[in-house]
Amino acid sequence: MTLQSFLLDYGEKVHGYEIRVVNEREARAAAGILGMLGVIVIFVGIGFNHIMVARVYIAFLFFDFLMRVINTNYVPSLLMGRFFVQNQKPEYVGALQKRFAWTIGWFISFPMVYWFVLNWDITFYKVLICVLCATLMFLESAFSICVGCFIYRVFTKDDPQHCPGGVCEVRQKDPIQTFNLAQKLIAGLTSLAFLVGLYLFLAYTESKTYFGEFLHEAVLTEAQLKKEKEEEYQKALKEEFGEDDEF
């Protein structure tokens, strides 16, 4: 394989498409599979206190994205996705922008491999990169939103062809795709309610696991943490010595 063929002969040549393409349905299915496996890893890690499953998953994620950058024909998650969507009509999208997006995912997995596979050192800020990776996979699988494809457009200054969901083509939205004022309020208030509820749960619910305590401390400010520690200290003093009202 020459460098030119590696760079340009990426993806599949399909009749009727002037550029090489990949099947977006397979890509979305693969993102959903990886996201589901990530959720399973989190539950296993919390429930059974095993870090090995997380290490294996992140190492597999690194290898999977590496294979995507090289050749889409032999990527484990894409082949699994193909199995589930093989009877669906393909949705072809430009291969180069997808490769660029998957390259970003591969680079994101580099620090994950170092922090959580080679040298287990978990902190809140390091976990955020895992959250970023999971968020990108969720956006792709649930909404067919390829963030890397948008970044590709910014860097190359070219208008990519055959984007997921047809977002590259300038067109007028159909009425069913628009929001009236009431719908905007409902969607906005529901999203806000979810965020506020999540914050209140993490901030004021007693955590029963190390991971829960980790998240609880992450959402609090330094002043809140200091106040909470002081209250816990005073409570421990009362439990140990009791309140002596005779003095």
N, C-alpha and C positions, 0 to 999 in steps of 0.2 A: 504494500500500500504506500503510495507516494503521498507527500505532504499535500499536494493539490487535491488528490482524490479524498484524502481525509477531511479536508476543509470544505470541499464543494459537493462531494458525492455522499452527502448525509441525508438520511431519510429515504423515502420511496418515490420512484418516478411513476406517476399515475396518469393515465390517459385523460386529457382534458385540462390538466394543470401544467402551467408553464414552469413552475418551480417544484422542487422536491417537497414532499409533505409527510406528515405523520398523522395517525388516527387519533383525534382528540378524545374520542370515546374511550380508547385504551388508556390514554394519559390520565383522564379523570378517574377511571376505575382504579388505576394503579395508585393515584394519590389517596383515594378513599381507603384502599387496602392498607397502605402504609400508615395512614392516620388511625385506622381501627387498631392496627397492631401497636401503635404508640399508646393508645388508651389502655389496651390490655397490659402493656408493660408497666404503665403507671399504677394500675390497680394491683398487679402482682407484686410490684416493688413495695407499695404501701402495705398491702395485706399480709404479705409473707416476709417482708423485710429482706428481700433478695436484690442485690445490685447486679448480679450476673446477667439477668435477663435484659436490663437496660444496656449493659455493655455489648451484649450480642446484637441487640436491636440497632444500636448506633453504628456498630461496625458494619452491619448489613446495609444500613442506610447509606453509609459512605461508599461501599462497594456498588450499590445499586445506582447511585447517581454517577459514579465514575463510568459504569457501563453505558449509561444513557448518553454521556458526552462522547464516548467512542463509537458506539453502534447501537441503534435501537432494536436490532433483531434478536439480541441475546440478553435482554434486561429481565431479571426475574419478575419484578413487580409488573412490568408491562405485559409479559407473557401471561401472568395470572389474570391481569385485567382483560386481556384478549379472550381468555377462556369464558369470562362472564358476559362479554358483549359481542361475541362472535356472530350472533344472529341479528345484531342491530346494524342498521345502515351506517357505514363509516362517515365520520365528519372530519374531512381533511383540513389541516391547518399547516401553515408554513413551517418547515422543519428547522430553519436556521434560528428563528426567534425562540422556538421551543428549546433548541440546544443551548442558546444563550441563557435562558431561564434555568435550565437544569444545571448549567455550569455554576450559576450563582448558588443553587442549592448544594452543589458539591463543595464549593468554598465555605459555605456556612457550616457544613459538616466537619471541616477540618478542626476548629477549636473544640467541637463536641467530642471528637475522637480523642483529642489530647486530654481534655478535662475529665471525661467520664469513662474512657476505655483504658488509656495508658496510665492515667494518673487520676484516680477518683478524688475529686475535690469539688464538692457541690456547694455553691453559694447562690443567693437569690439572683444576683446579676448574671451569673453564668447560666442559670436555668432559663433566663429570658431568651437566650439564643435558641434554646429548644422550643420555647413558646413561639418564637418567630418562625421557625421551621414548620411547626405544626399549623400555625396560622396560614402560611402560604399554601400548604397542602389542603387545608380546609377550604380556602377560597377557590382553589382549582377544582376540587372534587364536588363541592356543593354548588358553586355559582359559575364555574367555568371562567373564573377571573385569573388570568396569568399575569402576575405582577412583573415577572421578569421580561415578559413580552413588551410591556410598556416601557421598561427601562431600556430595552433593546432599541426601541424607537427613538428614545432620547439620545443614546450614544451614537447610533449610526446616522442620524438625521434623515433616514429614509423611511418612507411609509411602508411598513411590512404588509405582505399580502396574505390573505386567508387566515385572519386571526380567529381565535376561539370565540364562538358566538357571533361572528361577523362584525365585531366592534370596529374593525378598520374601515369598513365601508360607511361613508357618510350617508345617512338616510333619516327620514322623518319617523319619529316614534309613532307606533299605533296607539290608539286611545287606551287600550288595555295595559299599556306599558307606562302610562303617566299616573300621577297622583293628584287628587284634588286636596283641598285644605284639610278636610276631615281625615282623609287617609294619611296625610303627612303627620297630623297630630297623633293619630293612633300609633303609627310606626315609631315616631319619635318618643312618645311617652312610654311605650312598651320597652324600647331599648334602654331608656333612662331607668325604668323600674328594675330591669335585669341588673344593670350596673350598680345601682344603689343597693339592691337586695344582696348582691354578691359582696359588696363592701361591708355592709352591716353584719352579714353572716361571718365573714372572716375576722372582722374587728371585734365583735362582741360575743361570739359563741366560743365556749370553752373547747379548746382543741384537745384531742385524745391521742394524737400521734405526733411523731417528730415532724412529719411533713406538714401536718395541720398547724403546728406551732411555728414552723418556718413561714408559712403563708400569713399567719396571724401577725407576726412581727414585721413582715414585709409591707403590709398596708398601713401600719401605724407610723406616725411621726416620732422623732426623737423625744419630744416633750410627752407625748402619749405613752411611749414605752417607759420613760422615767417615772411618770406618775403611776403606771400600772405596777412597776417593780416596787415602788414605795408602798403601794397598797398591799401587795403580797407580803412584803416584809412586816408591815404593821399587823396584818392578819396572822402571820406566823408567830409573832411575839405574843399576841393575845391567846392563841391556842396553846402556846408553851407555858406562859406564866399566868394567864387569866387576868382579869381586871380587879385590882385591889382598891376598893373604894374606902378602906379604913384609913388610908394615909392621906 
